[in-house]
Amino acid sequence: MSSQNLEIQFDVTGMGIPRDGAAATNATWSPRNPAERVLMALKMHGELSSAELGSKLSTTGEAARQQLARLSEEGLVQSSSEARGVGRPTQRWSLTPAAQSRFPDTHAALTVQLLGIVKNALGEAALDTLISVREAETRNAYSAAIAEDMPLRDKVVALVALRSAEGYMADWREEADGSFTLIENHCPICAAATACQGFCRAELDVFRAILGPQAQIERSEHIVMGGRRCTYSISGITS
């Protein structure tokens, strides 16, 4: 069976909609003009040529190129050349670090400030308690939506829906070996996670608890460590 990859399409208003409707999109930010749609596509898919970008946005490569030129002047996208056989190199585009500010960050500055206050005024133990409470509340919320006896594939689909609704721009695919890849194209708590990586550890623990003991999950890309996105490899454990 082919993967039910929840790729993002763009409707006439520019709002991202999951292809099969199985997962919610980012509820706090949705692209509504051509420039924002370009940024969203690069966020979701990584490096693209203007022709590839035009195809994903259901427009022409030239129209996409014009938007890329404007965004480049604003310092939001950057290009690199890729040689492919005979002919001119292909120009490929990606987001710059400055573009990340265009996506939701869940009141980053205030969050980091509060974490610093907790750590400095109350100590590391209090910060660990805060993270543990958030972890428990997240696990309980996910458990209400994902039953223990669900097949692993269904659990992954449901987890993607939950994470997308929280602003992680989540996606997934099924690999040829039957394993799954969970992709989070954005981290709305990135500032907090950078200041205190206990949040990332706690989230991975939540995933393991929700997917159950018959699943193995490992993080392979990590935004906090400089990755473009966070990705997780998920496989079933056979006895």
N, C-alpha and C positions, 0 to 999 in steps of 0.2 A: 504494500500500500504506500502511496506517495505521502510525503510529509505534509501535514496541515500547517504549513508555515504561515504565520500571521503577518504577512507583509502589509505595509501601510500603503493604501491608495489615497488619492486626494479627490474629494468631490468638488462641485462647482464653487463652494464657499471656501475651499481650501482646508477643510477640517479633515484630519486623518481618520479613516474608518477601517477597522480590521476587515480583511477580505471576506471572511466567512461569518463575521459578527460574533465570534466566540469570545472575544476579549474586549474589555473596555479600553478606550484610549485615554491619554493623559487628560484628566478632568480639569486641570488648572491652566493649561495653555494649549492653544490650537492655532496653527498658521492661517492667516486670513488674507494675506497679500502675496504677490509673486515672490518677493524677497524672502519672506518668512517660510514659504513653501520650499524654496531652494535650501535654506538652512536646515529645515526639518528633514529633507531627503538626504542631505549629507550626514546629518546626525544619525539617521537610521541605517544608512547603507555604506557609510565610509566613502573612500575616494571614488569619484565618478568623472567621466568625461562629460562635456556639454551635451553630446548626443545621447549618452545614457541617461543623463539627468532629464533631458527633454522627454525621453520615452517614459520615464517614471512619473513625470508630471503631466503627461498627455499634452505636450506642447512641442514646438520645434527645437532642435538643437541650437539654432540661432537665437531664439528667444531666451533660452536658458543661458547662452553665452553672454547676452547683454546683461542679464541679472547678475551673473558671476562677475562681470567687469565692474559693476557698481559696488557689489559687496567687497570686491578686492580693494577698491579705493577706500572703503570704510575699514579695511583691515580685518574683515570677518572671514574671508576665505583666502586660500593660497593655492598655487598651482605647482605642478611638477611635470616634467616631460618623461614619457615612457616610450621607448623605441619598440616597435613591433614589426619586424621584417623590413621590407623595402618601403620607402616613402617617408613622409614627415612624421616625426614623433607625435604621439598623442598627448594632448595636454589634459592632465587629470587634476581634479579639484578636491580640496578637503577643507574642513573648518580650522580656523586658527584658535589658539587659546582664548582670545578676546571674544570669540563667538559664544563661548560657554555661558556668558552672562545673559544671553538672550533666552536661556531656558530656565525653568523654575529652580530656585535654590532653597526654598523653604526658610526664608528669613535668615540667611546664612550668618550675617554678622552678629545678630542677637543671639543665635544659637551658640556660636563659638564663645561669645562673651559669658553667657550663662554657664557653659561647661567650665570655663576658667574660674568662675566664681565658686562653683561647687567644689572643684578640685582644690583651690587655694584656701577656701574658708572652711570646708568640711573634710577635706582629705580624699585620698584615692579610694578609700573604702566606700565613701558616699557616692562617688562617681560610678563605681562598680555596681552599687545597689541600683542606681538610676538606670543603668544599662540593663541590668537583670530584670527590673520591673517592666521596661519597654519590651524586652525579649518575651517575657511571659504574656504580656497583653497581645503582642503580635501573634504569638503561637496560638493563643486562645481564639483570636479572630479568624485565623486561617483554618483552625480545626473545625470551626463552625461551618466552613464552606467546603472543606475537603475531607471526605469520610476516609477512615483508615482502610476500608476494604475496597476502595476504588482501584482500578488498574493503574499502574504507574503512568501510563500515557495520559490518562484522564487527570491524574493529579498534576502533571506538568502543565496541561492546558489550563486547569483551574488556577494554578499558581501564577501563570502568566497573566491571567485576567485580573487577579488581585493586585499584582505588582504594577500592571499598566494603570489601573485605577488610582494607584498611589503616586503616579508620575514617573515611573521608571522606564517608560517607553519599551516595555518588554516584548519579546518575540521568542519563538522556539522553532526548532526543526528536528526531524527524526533522521538519524544518520544511517548509513548503509548497514552498519553492524547491529542495528536495533537500539542503540543508545540514543539519548536525546541531548540536545544542546539548548540550554536556557540562556537567552541574551538580554541584557539590560543596557539599552543604548544611552541611558541618562541616569544620573544619581541625584535625586532632589535633596539628599542630605549630605552631599559631598563635602561641604565645609565642615560639618560636624564629624563626619567619618575621618576626614584628614586630621582634625584636631584630636580625635580619640578613636583609634582603630578598633576599639572594643565593640563599636557599633557593627563593623564589618564581620567580626568574629561571631557576634550574637546573631546576625542575620543568617550566616551560614549554618549555625546551630539550629535556627528555626527551620530552615529548608530541610535539614536532615531529619528533624523531628516530624515534619509534616509528610515528607516522602516515605518515611518509615524505614525499619531496619533492613528491609529487602532491597533497598536502593543505596547506591554509592554515588556521592556527589563531590566533585572537586572544582574549585575555582581555577580557571585557566587564564583569564584576563582580568585586570583589576584597575578601575579608573584611578583609585587613590595612589596606585603605584605607577601611574603614567600611561595606562592603557586608554584606548579610545572608548572602551566600553567594558562592562563586566560580563564575563561569560562563564558558564558552569557546565561541566560534562556530567551527565546523569546516566547511570546504567543500573540494570537490575542485577541482583546477586542471586546466582543459582546455586543450590546446594548439591 
